[in-house]
Amino acid sequence: MKKFVLFAIAMTCAVSFLCAKPKVKRVDADKVIDLDGYWNDTDIRLVCETLVNDCVSSPRVAKFEKTKGRVPYVIVGKIKNDSSERIDTSIVAKKMQTAIINNGALEFVASKDERGELREEKADQAEHVEYGTAKEIDNEKAADYIMTGSVKTQVESAGKYTVRSYFVYVTLTDIESNKIIWQGENSEIKKYIKNQKVKL
């Protein structure tokens, strides 16, 4: 009987825990929140601000515009996650792309995946839309540069203390010559974490 009562209490606690509704509080998007010491939205914002400012002030980017009479066209390549964490590097790439476009220093053209979808749309227009309104197939802008990069981490641990350091690299490379036009680095994100022991 005693075992049955203990079992019933345990099951009741388990059900209550599983059915408990989470408490949600909306916060400002710029508010810094570090729950676990891993890469987060604040890190993305700080890294992108630094790298974008560095990129748009590059003398070689400015030289292209003076020489060609236009800003260079850029395509986004891979921003690789070489870290020890699960990081969606496409967010880093998109945030940088948006900020640079809005600055006016560079123009971006569609990525490889996006071009495929656009070409399908133009092929469909050639068959089905009103004459004279279909977009031409062979009128795409070729990219001058490709933007690539990586996110790396270095982790040091001693007892209940951990230090996580992040290194983000972004490169602009001339597609025709393979010449590196600009390379930015941000190594300012470092986190000192004290791991708390959970008491049962």
URKA-V429597 format. One record per helix or strand of 2 or more residues. SS is the DSSP state (helix for helix, strand for strand). FROM is the first residue (numbers start at 1). LEN is the number of residues. If there is no record, write none. Layout:
BEGIN
{{SS | FROM | LEN} {SS | FROM | LEN}}
END
This chain:
BEGIN
{{helix | 2 | 18} {helix | 41 | 16} {helix | 59 | 10} {strand | 73 | 10} {helix | 89 | 15} {strand | 107 | 2} {helix | 112 | 17} {strand | 145 | 14} {strand | 161 | 14} {strand | 180 | 15}}
END
